[in-house]
Structures are given as structure tokens and as C-alpha cells.
Amino acid sequence: MSRSLDPQRRVALLHAGQQVLASKGAGKATIDDITQTAGVAKGTFYLYFSSKADLIKALRADFAGQIGNALREHMEGNAHRDWQAEARNLLRLAVDEYLQIAPSYSAVLDCASSEADDTSWERSITAVIADFLQAAKAQHACAVEDSEVAAVFLFHGINGVCHHALHAASGTSDDSADAWDSERVAAAIEPFVVALFRDERR
């Protein structure tokens, strides 16, 4: 009979991994560090994750899932009558959520690709963006030809600017922290996003 896994123990390992990665960095953090922080045996780790890279992927997925869920809930509560306005609202929500949540995941997001060479974690966000673009396209309100490719493009643009903003706020870039708040980030990206949609006021 297969042994059932405790979801709470998995959460405890994720939280421990988050703490250890933040304090030691992905390169120096070890599975021993993570299991000691979680208060479990090393063998328990491998019941839930195949490697440190696997845990990093799970943490990235958790980060993206929180943002994706917030965007999805917002979309489901709106009828999309004004697609430009809704695109603007979704963008600002995405930026706000990213800049609020990302600091606690910074070590995971910053780690070298060799630690977790995988982009599947992004799908929680890109899938929502693609659905939004496709819905607008179905109403002849969006000029995008390929919603999936456009969603990946938009995700990486927003992700890149938000990532830079986080480093500015933490003092790890040459920019002033005050200059890179969510309002500035969203306002700078907004024209590129809104331009994809038909102006319903015309």
C-alpha cells in the first residue's frame, strides 16, 4: 500500500526552503539545511521533492500561482465591456501583486537557471493573459494574432520590469528605490499593453 503524503508537511518544506534560500542563496543552500529548518528527516524531503531544483520549481509555481489566481478572480468578476480599461486594471493588479509577493521569493526568482531550468511555473500567469487576449480577440477588440505567444511576451516584459524594480528597492541596482514603485512601473508599461485593444469609446 502506498504511503499517503501529508500536504502540511510539503508546505512546511516549502516554507523552510524559502527561508534557507533567502539566507544562504540557491548555490549554498543544501537539502540538509532545508530539512533541519523544517524539523524533518532528510528522507522525508525526497517523498515530496526529487531534488533542490524540484523544490525551487515548486516555490516558483507557488509564486506564479498566487498572481495567476488573483488575475483570474478579477477577470471572472468583470464583463469586459471596455477592453482597454480592463487591460489597464489587470496590468496594475499584476504589478501590485508581483511587487507585494516577490520580495519573499527573491532568492528563488534570482537563482541561476541551472538550479531550476524550467519555465512551466510561468503558465499560471501566461494562461490567464492568453485567455484574456483570446476573449478580447473573439469580440474583435484585440489585434493580437497568437494569444499564447503574445501572453508569453507580455509576461516576460512585465516580469523583467518588476524584477528590476525589486532590485532598485533593495538597493542592488543603481536606481533610486523611490523611483521604482508600482505606480511608475504600471504607468510605463500601460501604453504598450493598452495599444493592443480597441478603444471602446470611439
Buried (B, 14 or more C-beta within 10 A) or exposed (E): EEEEEEEEBBEBBBBBBBBBBBEBBBEEBEBEBBBBBBEBEEEBBEBBBEEBBBBBBBBBBBBBBBBBBBBBEBBEEEEBEBBBBBBBBBBBBBBBBBBEBBEEBBBBBBBEEEBBEBBEBBBBBBBBBBBBBBBBBEEEBBEBEEBBEBBBBBBBEBBEBBBBBBBBBEEEBEBEBEEBBBEBBBEEBBEEBBEBBBEBEE
